[in-house]
Amino acid sequence: MKTALLLGGSGQIGQALLPRLVSDGWQVLAVSRRAAQMPQMPGVEWLQGSLQQMPTLPHPPEVIFSCGPLDAFSLWYAQNAQPAVRVIAFGSTSLKVKQDSTDAAEREMAARLAQAETRLIEACAGLTLLRPTLVYGSGMDKSLTRIVQLATRHGRFALPRTALGLRQPVHVEDLADAAMACLHHERSIGRSYDLPGGETLDYIDMVRRVLANIDPAPRLHLVPLPVFSALLWLARTSGKVNGFNNAMLARMQQDLVFDSQPAREDFGYAPRAFRP
Ligand SMILES: NC(=O)c1ccc[n+]([C@@H]2O[C@H](COP(=O)([O-])OP(=O)(O)OC[C@H]3O[C@@H](n4cnc5c(N)ncnc54)[C@H](OP(=O)(O)O)[C@@H]3O)[C@@H](O)[C@H]2O)c1
């Protein structure tokens, strides 16, 4: 039986990929640091381990899917894996978006992603790199789901009126379909693809649609930017909002738009419109 190694199988993209691999006839070896807590399913063997401490694999895999941290994966792969193995690895459009961020930690992260891509491209002849935009659909993401949690808790949500930067949220199931399609389209070997969602909309519209799905729908307040900055400062100092930096605030006003055409042409990528 053909064997697939899945890294990040417990994450949002990995969980969507698992059943697709099984129904495509793959025996899946899924690595998790929390293997004992993972749901059992026929065709899937959970192995306890991490990219820093990989377990011994019972069979050599024909294909490796990386749905976890790309930098750790690239280091492990460059040192351990067979160059001939087919690899489908998820990176991120953050590589492009954050390379010139005003936030040093974000610039560092983008640089690590770029190094990881370069390392993998050098080490693997059978590589396809997939770079999603903002991922949603599993309830596990830290962007739209976080907005839902905050808005539900407070019954309202605020945004600056200037938050009109364009976004292309991508559904997790479309990403899993893309990874499977790459497996069956050799043209994707040796190539990298940006994977935006099927609809481009501005930040305010994106949040408005998210809030419309909550019952009762929280009120959305559109406020002048200085007012929003003051509210944000208050929320941060009182510990109500963590991890939201000024670079993120600036990005709400920037268009983060990517081209899906190469993926459409090479493996029939067809992401859905945004229906949160
Ligand atoms: N979320 C987004 O909006 C987004 C956007 C663009 C790109 N991406 C990229 O897409 C990929 C998947 O993202 P995701 O959101 O689906 O992931 P996720 O839900 O955050 O899950 C991360 C996965 O990585 C695994 N993992 C973390 N550290 C590990 C380590 N040291 N060794 C082995 N496994 C490790 C975790 O497994 P255990 O905890 O079970 O060990 C988990 O399955 C990542 O490369 C991410 O950067 C995500």
PDBQT file of the ligand as one rigid body, heavy atoms in Angstrom, charges set to zero:
ROOT
HETATM    1  N1  LIG A 301      -3.508  29.681   9.628  1.00  0.00    +0.000 N 
HETATM    2  C1  LIG A 301      -3.314  30.511   8.619  1.00  0.00    +0.000 C 
HETATM    3  O1  LIG A 301      -4.052  31.524   8.430  1.00  0.00    +0.000 OA
HETATM    4  C2  LIG A 301      -2.221  30.228   7.635  1.00  0.00    +0.000 A 
HETATM    5  C3  LIG A 301      -2.083  31.121   6.594  1.00  0.00    +0.000 A 
HETATM    6  C4  LIG A 301      -1.101  30.898   5.667  1.00  0.00    +0.000 A 
HETATM    7  C5  LIG A 301      -0.273  29.788   5.804  1.00  0.00    +0.000 A 
HETATM    8  N2  LIG A 301      -0.409  28.929   6.842  1.00  0.00    +0.000 N 
HETATM    9  C6  LIG A 301       0.546  27.816   6.920  1.00  0.00    +0.000 C 
HETATM   10  O2  LIG A 301      -0.091  26.571   6.682  1.00  0.00    +0.000 OA
HETATM   11  C7  LIG A 301       0.541  25.542   7.466  1.00  0.00    +0.000 C 
HETATM   12  C8  LIG A 301      -0.502  24.884   8.310  1.00  0.00    +0.000 C 
HETATM   13  O3  LIG A 301      -1.166  25.864   9.063  1.00  0.00    +0.000 OA
HETATM   14  P1  LIG A 301      -2.378  25.498  10.017  1.00  0.00    +0.000 P 
HETATM   15  O4  LIG A 301      -3.018  26.798  10.385  1.00  0.00    +0.000 OA
HETATM   16  O5  LIG A 301      -3.210  24.409   9.401  1.00  0.00    +0.000 OA
HETATM   17  O6  LIG A 301      -1.613  24.881  11.276  1.00  0.00    +0.000 OA
HETATM   18  P2  LIG A 301      -2.116  24.830  12.780  1.00  0.00    +0.000 P 
HETATM   19  O7  LIG A 301      -3.583  24.604  12.827  1.00  0.00    +0.000 OA
HETATM   20  O8  LIG A 301      -1.547  26.001  13.510  1.00  0.00    +0.000 OA
HETATM   21  O9  LIG A 301      -1.391  23.507  13.294  1.00  0.00    +0.000 OA
HETATM   22  C9  LIG A 301      -0.016  23.419  13.366  1.00  0.00    +0.000 C 
HETATM   23  C10 LIG A 301       0.364  21.959  13.181  1.00  0.00    +0.000 C 
HETATM   24  O10 LIG A 301       1.787  21.877  13.210  1.00  0.00    +0.000 OA
HETATM   25  C11 LIG A 301       2.144  20.847  14.095  1.00  0.00    +0.000 C 
HETATM   26  N3  LIG A 301       3.423  21.209  14.720  1.00  0.00    +0.000 N 
HETATM   27  C12 LIG A 301       3.720  22.372  15.336  1.00  0.00    +0.000 A 
HETATM   28  N4  LIG A 301       4.994  22.349  15.780  1.00  0.00    +0.000 NA
HETATM   29  C13 LIG A 301       5.498  21.132  15.436  1.00  0.00    +0.000 A 
HETATM   30  C14 LIG A 301       6.749  20.509  15.597  1.00  0.00    +0.000 A 
HETATM   31  N5  LIG A 301       7.750  21.116  16.237  1.00  0.00    +0.000 N 
HETATM   32  N6  LIG A 301       6.920  19.265  15.105  1.00  0.00    +0.000 NA
HETATM   33  C15 LIG A 301       5.908  18.631  14.475  1.00  0.00    +0.000 A 
HETATM   34  N7  LIG A 301       4.695  19.170  14.274  1.00  0.00    +0.000 NA
HETATM   35  C16 LIG A 301       4.486  20.410  14.751  1.00  0.00    +0.000 A 
HETATM   36  C17 LIG A 301       1.037  20.738  15.110  1.00  0.00    +0.000 C 
HETATM   37  O11 LIG A 301       0.998  19.387  15.553  1.00  0.00    +0.000 OA
HETATM   38  P3  LIG A 301       0.873  18.895  17.092  1.00  0.00    +0.000 P 
HETATM   39  O12 LIG A 301       0.496  20.102  17.917  1.00  0.00    +0.000 OA
HETATM   40  O13 LIG A 301      -0.183  17.840  17.056  1.00  0.00    +0.000 OA
HETATM   41  O14 LIG A 301       2.220  18.337  17.414  1.00  0.00    +0.000 OA
HETATM   42  C18 LIG A 301      -0.188  21.063  14.264  1.00  0.00    +0.000 C 
HETATM   43  O15 LIG A 301      -0.699  19.908  13.654  1.00  0.00    +0.000 OA
HETATM   44  C19 LIG A 301       1.643  26.238   8.271  1.00  0.00    +0.000 C 
HETATM   45  O16 LIG A 301       2.844  26.142   7.552  1.00  0.00    +0.000 OA
HETATM   46  C20 LIG A 301       1.180  27.686   8.304  1.00  0.00    +0.000 C 
HETATM   47  O17 LIG A 301       2.260  28.583   8.434  1.00  0.00    +0.000 OA
HETATM   48  C21 LIG A 301      -1.376  29.122   7.752  1.00  0.00    +0.000 A 
ENDROOT
TORSDOF 0
